[in-house]
Amino acid sequence: MATRQPGIQDRLPLYYTYPVDHLGLGASLANLSLFVRTDRESNLLGLWASEDQWYAGRVRILASAGGRPLRAKETTLLPHAQVTWLEGPSVTLRKEVWLPYGTEQDRVVIWFLDLANPGSEPVDVQLRVDSVWPPIIEDEGLRRAEPQQQEKRVHCRFDDGIVVVQTIDPASRRWDEVRVLGMLGPHAAIPAGYTFAQPGTTRLIYQVPLAPATNRRLTLGLLTTPQGEAEARRLWHTLPDPSELYERTLDAFEERLSRVRVLTPSPVINRGVDWAKVNILRTQTRYPAGCAFTNDPPQDILVIRDAAWFVFGNDFFTPEFSREMIDLIVREGVEPHGKFTEFIRVAEDPPSRDDYGLNINDDTPLFLLALHHHAAVTRDEAFVHRIYPVVRRAAQYILSQTVDDLVVCTARSTNVHGIASWRNIIPSYNLSGAVTELNAECYAALQVAAEMAERLGHAADAARWRDGAARIRAAMNERLVSRATGLYLLALTQQGEPLESLSADMVFPVLFGAASGEVRRKVVERLLQPAFWTSYGARTVPDDQVEYDPDAGYQLLGGVWPNLTAWIAYAVRHDVPDRVAQALELVYRISEADVPAALGHVVPGQFPERLHGETGVSRGMALSPWMPPTYLWLAVSGLLGVQPSLSGLAVEPAASPGWSWMAARDLSFASGSGSVVWWKGTVHTSLPAKSSDRVQVYPREAAEVVVRPEKGTGLPPDLPPSARGGRVVRSPEGRVLWVAFDSEQRIVLFVLREGVSFQAGGVESTGAPAGVAVGLAGSEAPDGAPVWAGALLPGEGWRLVIDRTTRRVVEEERAAPPVPVEVPRSAA
């Protein structure tokens, strides 16, 4: 079998390519220290660092040849970078912006500027680098810097071929905040001219002669530090070769993205999972107080409810980051009486916190659930012992806030100071008293607290919390159910009046297991009606209610929030299992729209925060920080049904009708990882799992199997625009996943290929058979005489049993491709 030279498309086979005029915004790129936003032409639209300081508002690179500007044609979005192709009459420019990742040298933004003159005449190229240092740039869908950041004054000077920019602090007169801008490398180009102007702007001009049939790479760097000019110069002059940094960045991304490899018959879901992992990495930050993520990047506010949802998904992916963030919250985010606060400012020294003056809201129960989830996934007994005092105080605090067996929030204000709910940013809105959502979460939190108590032998605590949970559940199903509709109330007010308003918040008793039989049935039925469930996802308030507005209150009174869609799908997974896959497709489809600019704040490969409830246009953040881990959680725990607890692991898949297989490889669990394959109603796994389906648990995974597709993974991202024809490239074609288990003297191998998407437009899998070869290390090589070779159709799978002694396949079983069911698409 012929082998191919590995490239980026092999190591990171995830990318989207669009005509520039189809994009409204560029990607957000990040490492643990920096967060940058780009425009659609791979320029910078903001540079922020983890000490919660903005270093740049804009850096724009323009090119001309022979006095005529090069025009941006196409942009490719990659996990680690963004690339734009520019063309002129006789020259092309490939502009790639990226951040070093997985390396200590992470305080620099780098552009590779690859110029090509394919002609027979020399060409003089001019590169102009325009920078605005204060973050005063405004753009829809991008968070604006705080006023004090916009008012930064800077001092610029040109010195030895580079620009040094220092923030002027009128109070302290210290100039420690420094930026260095210039070309990198031993033969770095020197500007032919430079200009400085108000308000903190810089222009550099580079003249680049190109001989006929010549290619030339220039490397532009922008380095930042809060530690003064001497440190900035040291970092600048000790930077490794950018090509070496780039390879190390690819290595780091390749290692992390190799974790939690999920494959289903749906290529849309598969891409969604892959890009969810990318964006989880983009929202992880190392702040002065520790590792955390923010709910509105870039900033230093760590919101506890959002951290909980982050942990639920991230525990299967990078549990080490979950642990560091948990430790930070346990250290800095607990109020004196034991409740978890609303948020922490993690760049301050010491960190500050704020609870909005609420006696209780969803932060405390949700984070108790997150602590339990992390303990269940990591199986770390020492962790449970260490956090138990915090768990005990929080559980006791929940019980202390009950009145007649219902948890009561006593807030009387509005907005964040008066809403005990996830929808806590609605202006002029109060939601307090015995809130149904809050009580459902507290019921579940007390249940898991009791499980942790039992694990450690604290029987009295466990009994107290189980009894408290049972009382809350009984009171909910007696007093928080509307007599008029038979559905859950929004709340009982502090005056004891029922709030009959219908919202999707009724999902929480179902989601957290507090709903009773008949009420539960009615809630599930109502949530899946068109008034709630649309072709964009689930509305926060149905369109048949008087308070419905598809755009008001940050779309919390009738708009679509993708995380809500995920919660509903998870809650109904046993009732209507096909809604899980449908929700996963609905949530991700907007992220790869044919013309993202037509749908508002949409960036291919990123998850938008919230949508207009009727048009589906993105109205919030272009990069929702909590949706990527929520998406991964829905795929792993909802679709594949991987349910961890302290007593063991359950696997209860929610497969769509017609599907015969799903798989996840390299799920983080305990101190290692494992895989799960659902195959024709049987769960095959290397994890100690139970299921209502038949289960086959294997001693370990067989690492010596080698599987290679014959077919390439798609168009490489470095092709010039003329080779692409302006197509939207959404994914590699014909991705194949394999999972192999040891079973005594046999290897049980699953070879699976994703299906074909029915989305109109763009480039999808061709549907042609993909050749696959299977070999065993130390035996027949897959590119020599393979153990097994076959051709997989899209959506097809094979189960092979290989005898270790004879190295032969002794059993084969085929899973035919399912018939794809088209998910409804919006008119937009």
C-alpha positions in Angstrom: 0.0 0.0 0.0 1.4 3.4 -0.9 2.0 5.8 1.9 1.7 9.6 1.9 4.0 12.2 3.2 2.4 13.4 6.4 1.4 17.0 6.5 -0.9 19.3 8.6 -3.9 17.7 6.9 -2.9 14.3 8.2 -2.0 15.5 11.7 -4.9 17.9 12.2 -7.5 17.0 9.6 -9.9 19.7 10.6 -10.4 22.9 8.6 -12.9 25.1 6.8 -12.1 27.1 3.7 -14.4 30.0 2.6 -14.3 32.8 0.2 -13.4 35.8 2.2 -16.6 37.7 1.5 -18.6 34.8 2.9 -17.1 35.4 6.4 -18.1 38.1 8.8 -15.5 37.5 11.5 -12.3 35.5 11.8 -11.5 32.9 14.5 -10.5 33.3 18.1 -7.1 31.7 18.8 -5.6 31.2 22.2 -3.0 29.5 24.4 -2.8 29.4 28.2 -1.4 33.0 28.2 -2.9 34.9 25.3 -6.2 35.2 23.5 -6.5 36.8 20.1 -9.4 37.6 17.8 -8.9 37.8 14.1 -10.7 39.3 11.2 -11.7 37.4 8.1 -8.3 38.3 6.4 -6.2 36.9 9.3 -5.4 40.2 10.8 -5.6 40.9 14.5 -8.7 42.4 16.1 -7.5 42.3 19.7 -4.8 40.8 21.8 -5.4 40.0 25.5 -3.2 38.4 28.1 -4.1 36.3 31.1 -3.1 39.0 33.6 -6.3 40.6 32.3 -4.6 43.2 30.2 -5.2 44.2 26.6 -2.0 44.7 24.6 -3.4 45.6 21.1 -6.6 46.7 19.5 -5.6 45.9 15.9 -2.7 44.7 13.8 -3.4 44.7 10.0 -1.1 43.5 7.3 -1.6 44.9 3.8 0.3 44.0 0.7 0.8 45.5 -2.7 2.8 44.6 -5.8 3.8 47.0 -8.5 1.7 49.6 -6.7 -1.5 47.5 -6.9 -3.0 46.0 -3.7 -3.2 42.2 -3.2 -6.8 41.1 -2.7 -7.9 38.6 -0.1 -9.6 35.6 -1.8 -10.0 32.7 0.6 -9.5 32.0 4.3 -8.9 28.6 5.9 -9.7 28.1 9.6 -7.6 25.5 11.4 -7.5 24.4 15.0 -4.2 26.2 15.7 -4.2 28.9 13.1 -6.0 30.9 10.4 -4.7 31.3 6.8 -5.7 33.8 4.2 -4.7 33.8 0.5 -4.2 37.1 -1.2 -3.6 37.5 -4.9 -2.3 40.2 -7.2 -1.5 40.4 -10.9 1.8 38.7 -10.5 2.3 37.6 -6.9 0.4 35.7 -4.2 0.7 36.0 -0.4 -0.2 33.3 2.1 -0.8 34.9 5.5 -1.0 32.5 8.5 -1.6 33.8 12.0 -1.0 31.5 15.0 0.0 31.3 18.6 2.6 28.9 20.1 0.8 26.2 22.1 2.2 23.6 24.5 5.4 25.5 25.0 6.8 28.0 27.5 7.3 30.5 24.7 3.7 31.4 24.6 3.7 35.2 24.8 4.0 35.8 21.1 1.6 36.1 18.1 3.3 35.0 14.9 2.4 35.5 11.2 4.0 33.4 8.4 4.0 35.6 5.3 4.7 33.4 2.3 5.2 35.4 -0.9 5.4 33.7 -4.3 6.3 35.2 -7.7 5.6 32.5 -10.3 6.3 34.8 -13.2 9.3 35.5 -15.3 9.8 39.1 -14.2 11.0 40.5 -10.9 8.4 42.0 -8.6 8.7 44.6 -5.8 6.3 43.8 -3.0 5.4 46.3 -0.2 4.1 45.0 3.1 2.4 47.5 5.4 1.8 46.7 9.0 -0.7 49.0 10.7 -1.2 48.7 14.5 -3.5 50.4 16.9 -2.4 49.6 20.5 -5.3 50.7 22.7 -8.2 48.2 22.3 -10.6 50.7 20.8 -11.7 48.7 17.8 -15.4 47.8 17.7 -16.9 44.9 15.9 -20.2 43.0 16.2 -19.9 39.7 18.0 -16.7 40.6 19.8 -16.5 41.6 23.4 -15.3 45.2 23.9 -12.5 46.0 26.2 -13.3 47.8 29.4 -13.2 51.6 29.3 -10.0 51.8 31.3 -8.3 49.5 28.8 -9.5 51.6 25.9 -8.0 54.7 27.5 -4.5 53.2 27.7 -1.7 55.6 26.6 1.4 54.1 25.0 4.9 55.3 24.1 6.3 53.9 20.8 9.8 53.9 19.5 11.8 52.2 16.8 15.0 50.6 17.9 17.3 48.2 16.1 14.8 47.0 13.5 11.9 46.5 15.9 9.1 48.6 17.5 9.0 48.8 21.3 5.6 49.9 22.7 5.2 50.6 26.4 2.1 51.4 28.3 2.3 54.7 30.2 0.9 54.4 33.7 0.3 58.0 34.9 -0.2 56.8 38.5 3.0 54.8 39.1 5.1 56.0 36.2 6.0 52.4 35.6 6.3 51.2 32.0 6.3 47.5 32.6 3.7 46.5 30.1 5.6 46.1 26.8 5.0 45.0 23.3 7.7 44.2 20.7 6.7 44.1 17.0 9.0 43.2 14.1 10.3 40.5 11.8 11.8 37.3 13.4 14.7 35.2 12.3 18.5 35.6 11.8 18.0 37.4 8.5 14.9 39.4 9.5 13.8 42.1 7.1 14.3 45.7 8.4 11.5 48.2 7.8 12.1 50.7 5.0 10.1 53.2 7.0 8.0 53.7 10.2 5.5 56.2 11.5 3.9 56.8 14.9 0.8 58.7 15.6 -2.1 59.2 18.0 -3.9 57.4 19.6 -1.1 54.9 19.9 -0.7 53.8 16.3 2.2 52.4 14.4 2.9 51.9 10.7 5.8 49.8 9.4 6.7 49.6 5.7 8.7 46.6 4.4 10.0 46.5 0.8 10.5 43.0 -0.5 12.0 42.3 -3.9 11.0 39.0 -5.5 13.1 37.6 -8.3 11.3 35.5 -11.0 10.0 32.1 -10.0 10.8 32.9 -6.3 9.2 32.0 -3.0 10.1 33.8 0.2 8.9 33.6 3.8 8.9 36.5 6.2 7.9 35.9 9.8 6.3 38.8 11.8 6.1 38.5 15.6 4.2 40.5 18.2 5.5 39.7 21.7 4.0 40.9 25.0 5.1 40.9 28.7 4.1 42.7 31.9 7.6 42.5 33.2 9.4 45.4 31.5 11.5 46.1 28.5 14.6 44.1 29.6 12.4 41.0 29.9 10.7 41.7 26.6 14.1 42.0 24.8 15.3 38.8 26.5 12.2 36.9 25.4 12.5 38.3 21.9 16.1 37.4 21.4 15.8 33.9 22.9 12.7 32.9 20.9 13.3 29.5 19.2 13.1 29.3 15.4 9.4 29.9 14.5 9.3 26.8 12.4 10.4 24.8 15.5 7.7 26.5 17.6 5.2 25.7 14.9 6.1 22.0 15.0 5.9 21.9 18.7 2.5 23.6 18.5 1.3 21.0 16.0 2.6 18.2 18.3 0.7 19.6 21.3 -2.6 20.0 19.3 -2.2 16.5 17.8 -1.7 15.0 21.3 -4.7 16.7 22.9 -7.0 16.3 19.9 -6.2 12.5 19.8 -8.1 12.2 23.1 -11.8 11.4 23.1 -12.1 10.4 19.5 -15.8 10.1 18.8 -17.2 8.6 15.6 -20.8 8.1 14.7 -22.6 7.6 11.3 -23.2 11.4 11.4 -20.2 13.5 10.0 -21.8 16.6 11.4 -21.7 15.3 14.9 -18.2 14.0 14.4 -17.0 17.4 13.3 -18.9 19.1 16.1 -17.1 16.9 18.7 -13.7 17.6 17.1 -14.2 21.3 17.0 -15.7 21.2 20.6 -12.3 19.9 21.7 -10.5 22.6 19.8 -12.6 25.3 21.4 -12.3 23.8 24.9 -8.5 24.3 24.4 -9.1 27.9 23.2 -11.0 28.8 26.4 -8.5 27.3 28.9 -6.4 30.0 30.5 -3.6 30.1 33.2 -4.5 33.2 35.3 -2.3 34.5 38.1 -4.6 32.7 40.6 -4.6 29.4 38.6 -6.1 27.6 35.7 -9.7 28.5 34.8 -12.0 29.6 32.0 -14.3 32.6 31.7 -17.8 32.8 30.5 -17.1 35.8 28.3 -13.7 35.7 26.8 -11.4 37.4 27.1 -11.6 38.5 30.8 -10.8 37.1 34.2 -14.3 36.4 35.6 -14.7 32.8 36.5 -18.5 32.0 36.9 -19.1 29.0 39.0 -22.2 27.6 37.2 -20.4 27.8 33.9 -17.3 26.2 35.5 -19.6 23.3 36.5 -20.9 22.7 33.0 -17.3 23.0 31.8 -16.2 20.2 34.1 -19.0 17.8 33.0 -17.6 17.7 29.5 -13.9 18.5 30.0 -13.4 15.7 32.6 -13.4 13.1 29.7 -10.9 15.3 27.7 -8.4 17.2 29.9 -9.3 16.2 33.5 -6.0 17.7 34.7 -7.3 21.2 33.8 -10.6 20.4 35.5 -8.7 19.6 38.7 -6.7 22.8 38.7 -9.8 24.9 38.2 -11.7 23.0 40.9 -8.8 23.6 43.3 -8.9 27.3 42.5 -12.7 27.5 43.1 -12.5 25.5 46.4 -9.7 27.8 47.5 -11.2 31.1 46.5 -14.9 30.6 45.7 -16.5 29.4 48.9 -18.5 31.9 51.0 -18.3 31.8 54.8 -21.4 29.7 55.3 -20.5 27.1 52.7 -22.3 28.2 49.5 -20.3 28.7 46.3 -20.1 32.2 45.1 -21.3 33.6 41.8 -17.9 34.5 40.3 -14.3 35.1 41.1 -11.9 37.7 39.6 -8.9 35.4 39.0 -6.4 37.9 37.8 -6.6 40.0 40.9 -4.2 39.6 43.8 -5.8 38.4 46.0 -8.7 37.1 43.9 -12.0 38.8 44.7 -15.5 37.2 44.5 -19.1 38.3 44.3 -22.3 36.4 45.2 -24.7 39.2 43.9 -26.2 39.3 47.3 -28.2 36.1 46.7 -28.7 33.7 49.6 -28.7 30.9 47.1 -28.8 30.2 43.4 -27.8 27.5 41.0 -24.0 27.9 41.6 -23.9 25.8 44.8 -25.8 22.7 43.6 -24.3 22.7 40.2 -20.7 22.8 41.5 -21.5 20.1 44.0 -22.6 18.0 41.0 -19.3 18.9 39.2 -17.2 17.9 42.2 -19.0 14.5 42.2 -18.6 14.1 38.4 -14.8 14.8 38.6 -14.4 12.3 41.5 -16.4 9.7 39.5 -14.4 10.2 36.3 -11.0 10.3 37.9 -11.7 7.6 40.6 -9.4 9.6 42.9 -10.2 8.6 46.5 -7.7 11.1 47.9 -9.6 13.9 46.0 -12.9 12.9 47.6 -11.3 12.9 51.1 -9.8 16.3 50.5 -12.9 18.0 49.2 -15.4 16.4 51.5 -15.3 19.2 54.1 -16.3 21.6 51.3 -19.0 19.3 50.1 -20.4 18.9 53.6 -20.6 22.6 54.2 -22.3 23.2 50.9 -24.8 20.4 51.4 -25.6 21.6 54.9 -26.0 25.1 53.5 -28.6 23.9 50.9 -30.6 22.3 53.7 -30.4 25.5 55.7 -32.1 27.5 52.9 -35.2 25.3 52.8 -38.6 26.5 53.9 -41.3 23.8 54.2 -39.0 21.4 52.3 -38.4 23.8 49.3 -35.2 25.7 48.7 -36.1 29.4 48.7 -34.2 32.3 47.2 -35.0 35.6 49.1 -33.8 38.1 46.5 -36.1 41.0 45.8 -34.1 42.9 43.2 -33.9 42.2 39.4 -31.4 41.0 36.8 -28.4 39.3 38.3 -29.3 40.5 41.8 -32.7 39.0 41.7 -32.7 35.9 39.5 -31.9 32.4 41.0 -31.7 30.8 37.6 -29.4 30.2 34.6 -31.4 32.9 32.9 -30.0 35.5 35.3 -29.3 38.4 33.0 -32.8 39.5 32.0 -33.3 43.2 32.7 -36.2 44.2 35.0 -36.9 40.5 35.8 -37.1 38.8 39.1 -37.2 35.1 39.7 -36.9 34.2 43.3 -38.8 32.2 45.9 -39.1 28.5 45.5 -37.7 28.3 41.9 -38.3 25.0 40.3 -35.0 24.9 38.5 -33.1 25.6 41.7 -34.9 22.9 43.7 -34.3 20.3 41.0 -30.6 21.1 41.1 -30.5 21.0 44.9 -32.3 17.6 44.9 -29.6 16.2 42.6 -26.8 17.9 44.5 -27.9 16.4 47.8 -28.1 13.0 46.2 -24.5 13.1 45.0 -23.3 14.6 48.3 -24.9 11.6 50.0 -23.0 9.3 47.6 -19.7 10.9 48.5 -20.6 10.6 52.2 -21.4 6.9 51.9 -18.1 6.4 50.0 -16.2 7.8 53.0 -18.3 6.1 55.6 -20.1 9.1 56.9 -23.5 7.4 57.3 -25.2 10.1 59.3 -24.4 12.7 56.7 -25.5 10.5 53.9 -28.8 9.7 55.6 -29.5 13.4 56.3 -28.9 14.5 52.8 -30.8 11.6 51.2 -33.7 12.5 53.4 -33.4 16.2 52.5 -33.3 15.3 48.8 -36.4 13.2 49.1 -38.3 15.9 50.9 -37.4 18.5 48.3 -38.5 16.1 45.5 -41.8 15.3 47.2 -42.5 19.0 47.8 -41.6 19.9 44.2 -44.1 17.4 42.8 -46.8 18.4 45.2 -46.5 22.2 45.3 -44.5 23.2 42.2 -46.9 21.7 39.7 -49.5 23.9 38.0 -53.1 22.7 38.6 -54.1 24.4 35.4 -51.5 22.8 33.0 -50.1 19.8 34.9 -46.6 21.2 34.2 -44.0 22.5 36.5 -44.4 26.1 37.7 -41.6 28.5 37.1 -41.6 29.2 40.8 -43.6 29.8 43.9 -43.0 33.5 44.8 -41.9 34.5 48.2 -45.5 35.4 48.8 -46.6 31.9 47.9 -48.1 32.8 44.5 -47.6 30.4 41.6 -45.7 31.6 38.6 -47.5 29.9 35.8 -45.4 31.3 33.0 -44.1 28.5 30.7 -40.4 28.4 29.9 -37.9 25.7 29.0 -36.8 25.8 32.6 -39.3 23.0 33.2 -36.6 20.7 31.8 -34.6 20.8 35.0 -36.7 18.4 37.1 -36.5 15.9 34.2 -32.8 16.6 33.6 -31.9 16.0 37.3 -34.2 13.1 38.0 -36.7 15.0 40.2 -39.7 14.7 38.0 -42.6 12.3 38.7 -44.2 10.0 36.2 -47.2 11.8 34.7 -45.7 15.3 35.1 -42.5 14.1 33.5 -44.4 12.7 30.5 -46.2 16.0 30.0 -43.0 18.1 30.3 -41.2 15.9 27.7 -44.1 16.1 25.3 -44.5 19.9 25.7 -40.7 20.6 25.3 -40.6 18.8 22.0 -43.5 20.6 20.4 -42.8 23.2 17.7 -43.5 26.1 20.0 -40.2 25.1 21.8 -38.3 22.9 19.4 -37.3 24.6 16.2 -35.0 23.9 13.3 -32.4 26.0 15.1 -32.8 24.3 18.5 -34.9 24.9 21.6 -36.5 28.3 22.5 -36.1 29.6 26.0 -39.8 30.5 26.1 -42.4 29.0 23.6 -43.9 31.2 21.0 -47.4 30.7 22.4 -46.7 32.6 25.6 -47.6 36.2 26.2 -44.0 37.1 27.3 -42.5 35.5 24.2 -40.0 37.7 22.4 -37.5 36.0 20.1 -34.9 38.7 20.7 -35.5 40.3 24.1 -33.5 39.8 27.3 -30.5 38.4 25.5 -32.7 36.0 23.8 -33.7 34.5 27.2 -37.5 35.3 26.6 -37.9 33.3 23.4 -34.5 33.1 21.6 -32.5 29.9 21.1 -29.6 29.0 23.4 -27.7 25.9 22.2 -26.9 24.8 25.7 -30.6 24.6 26.4 -31.0 22.4 23.3 -28.4 20.1 24.7 -30.0 20.0 28.2 -33.4 19.0 26.7 -31.9 16.4 24.4 -30.1 14.8 27.4 -33.2 14.9 29.5 -35.3 13.1 27.0 -32.7 10.7 25.8 -34.5 7.6 27.2 -37.9 8.8 26.0 -37.0 9.9 22.5 -33.4 8.8 21.8 -33.2 10.2 18.3 -33.5 13.7 19.7 -29.9 13.4 21.0 -28.3 13.0 17.6 -30.8 15.6 16.2 -29.8 18.1 18.8 -26.1 17.5 18.2 -26.6 18.2 14.5 -28.8 21.2 15.0 -26.4 22.8 17.4 -23.4 22.4 15.2 -24.9 23.1 11.7 -24.9 26.8 12.1 -21.1 26.6 12.8 -20.5 25.5 9.2 -23.1 27.6 7.3 -22.5 28.1 3.6 -22.4 31.9 4.2 -21.6 32.5 7.8 -21.8 36.3 7.4 -25.5 36.0 6.6 -26.2 34.4 10.0 -24.7 37.1 12.2 -21.9 36.3 14.7 -20.9 33.0 13.3 -17.4 31.7 12.8 -16.9 28.3 11.2 -15.8 25.7 13.8 -16.9 27.8 16.7 -20.1 27.5 18.7 -22.3 30.7 18.8 -23.7 31.7 22.2 -27.4 32.5 21.4 -29.7 32.9 18.4 -32.7 34.9 17.4 -35.7 32.7 18.2 -37.3 33.0 14.7 -34.5 33.8 12.2 -31.8 31.7 13.8 -29.3 34.6 13.4 -26.5 34.6 16.0 -26.9 37.5 18.4 -24.3 36.8 21.0 -20.7 35.7 21.3 -19.2 34.2 18.3 -17.3 31.8 20.6 -19.5 30.5 23.4 -17.0 29.2 26.0 -19.5 26.8 27.8 -21.0 25.3 24.7 -18.0 23.2 23.5 -17.7 21.2 26.8 -21.5 21.0 26.9 -21.4 19.6 23.4 -18.8 17.0 24.3 -20.8 16.1 27.4 -24.0 15.5 25.3 -22.0 13.4 22.8 -20.2 11.2 25.4 -22.8 11.0 28.2 -25.9 11.6 26.2 -25.4 9.9 22.9 -22.9 7.2 23.9 -24.5 7.1 27.4 -21.2 7.1 29.4 -22.5 7.7 33.0 -19.9 7.9 35.8 -20.7 7.5 39.5 -18.6 6.6 42.5 -20.1 3.1 42.5 -19.1 2.4 38.9 -19.7 3.3 35.3 -22.9 2.8 33.4 -23.2 2.9 29.6 -26.7 3.6 28.3 -26.5 4.7 24.6 -29.2 6.7 23.0 -28.8 5.7 19.4 -30.9 7.1 16.6 -33.2 4.6 14.8 -31.3 2.9 12.0 -27.9 3.3 13.6 -26.0 0.1 14.4 -22.8 1.5 15.8 -21.2 4.4 17.7 -17.8 4.6 19.2 -15.5 6.7 21.5 -11.8 6.0 21.8 -9.4 7.3 24.4 -11.9 8.6 26.9 -10.1 9.8 30.1 -11.1 7.6 33.0 -9.5 6.8 36.3 -5.7 7.2 35.8 -5.8 6.3 32.2 -8.2 6.0 29.3 -10.5 3.6 27.7 -12.9 3.0 24.7 -16.5 2.3 24.2 -18.1 0.8 21.1 -21.9 0.3 20.8 -22.4 -2.4 18.1 -25.8 -3.7 17.2 -27.2 -3.4 20.7 -24.1 -4.6 22.6 -21.6 -2.4 24.5 -18.0 -3.4 24.0 -15.6 -1.6 26.3 -12.2 -1.7 28.0 -13.8 0.2 31.0 -15.5 -1.6 33.9 -19.0 -0.7 32.8 -22.6 -1.9 33.3 -25.5 -1.4 30.9 -29.1 -2.4 30.3 -27.8 -3.6 26.9 -25.6 -6.6 26.7 -22.0 -5.7 27.8 -18.7 -7.2 26.8 -15.9 -5.9 29.0 -12.3 -6.6 27.8 -9.2 -6.8 29.9 -7.4 -4.1 27.9 -7.1 -2.4 24.5 -4.9 -4.0 21.9 -2.4 -1.3 21.0 -0.5 -3.4 18.3 -3.2 -3.1 15.7 -2.5 -0.7 12.9 -5.2 0.5 10.6 -4.7 2.8 7.6 -7.2 4.2 5.1 -6.0 4.1 1.6 -7.9 7.3 0.8 -6.5 10.7 1.6 -8.1 12.9 4.2 -9.2 15.6 1.9 -7.8 18.8 0.3 -4.7 20.1 2.1 -5.2 23.6 3.5 -2.1 25.0 1.7 -3.5 24.7 -1.8 -3.8 28.0 -3.7 -7.3 29.3 -4.3 -7.2 28.4 -8.0 -7.0 24.8 -7.0 -10.1 25.0 -4.8 -12.6 26.8 -7.0 -14.0 28.8 -4.1 -15.6 25.8 -2.5 -16.5 25.5 1.2 -14.4 22.7 2.5 -16.0 21.5 5.7 -14.2 18.2 6.5 -11.8 15.6 5.4 -13.5 12.8 3.4 -14.1 9.3 4.6 -12.7 9.5 8.2 -12.1 6.0 9.7 -11.9 5.1 13.4 -10.7 1.8 14.7 -10.9 0.3 18.2 -9.3 -3.0 19.2 -9.8 -5.0 22.4 -7.9 -8.0 23.8 -10.1 -11.0 24.5 -8.0 -13.9 25.7 -6.2 -15.1 22.6 -8.1 -13.0 20.3 -8.3 -9.4 19.2 -11.7 -7.9 18.6 -11.4 -5.1 16.2 -14.0 -2.5 15.1 -13.3 -0.5 11.9 -15.8 2.2 11.4 -16.3 4.9 8.7 -18.5 8.0 9.1 -21.5 8.5 6.9 -22.6 11.1 4.4 -24.2 14.4 5.4 -27.3 15.6 3.5 -26.5 19.3 3.9 -26.8 21.2 0.7 -23.8 23.1 -0.7 -20.2 22.8 0.1 -18.0 19.7 -0.1 -19.0 16.6 1.9 -17.9 13.0 1.8 -18.2 11.6 -1.7 -19.8 8.3 -0.8 -17.1 6.4 -2.7 -15.7 3.3 -0.9 -12.6 3.9 1.2 -10.0 1.2 1.2 -8.7 0.1 4.6 -5.9 -2.2 5.5 -5.4 -3.8 8.9 -2.1 -5.1 10.3 -0.4 -6.2 13.5 2.8 -4.6 14.7 5.7 -7.0 14.4 3.8 -9.1 11.9 2.4 -8.4 8.5 2.7 -4.7 7.9 -0.4 -2.9 6.6 1.5 -1.6 3.6 2.9 -5.0 2.8 0.6 -8.1 3.4 -2.2 -6.9 5.6 -4.1 -9.1 8.0 -7.3 -7.8 6.5 -8.1 -5.4 3.7 -11.5 -4.1 2.7 -13.5 -1.2 1.4 -15.8 0.7 3.7 -18.9 2.6 2.4 -19.8 5.8 4.3 -21.5 4.9 7.5 -20.4 1.2 7.3 -18.6 -0.7 10.0 -16.8 -4.1 10.4 -16.3 -6.2 13.4 -13.3 -8.5 13.0 -12.0 -11.2 15.3 -8.3 -11.9 14.8 -6.6 -15.0 16.2 -3.3 -14.0 17.9 -1.5 -17.2 17.1 -2.4 -17.6 13.5 -2.6 -13.8 12.8 -5.8 -14.5 10.8 -9.3 -13.1 10.8 -11.5 -15.8 12.1 -14.8 -13.9 12.3 -16.2 -11.0 10.3 -19.4 -9.1 10.8 -20.7 -6.1 8.8 -22.9 -3.2 9.9 -24.6 -1.8 6.8 -24.7 2.0 6.4 -27.8 3.6 7.9 -30.1 5.7 5.8 -29.4 9.3 6.9 -32.3 11.3 8.1 -32.1 14.9 7.0 -32.3 17.4 9.9 -34.6 20.4 9.2 -32.6 23.4 8.0 -33.5 27.1 8.5 -34.5 29.3 5.6 -31.6 31.5 6.5 
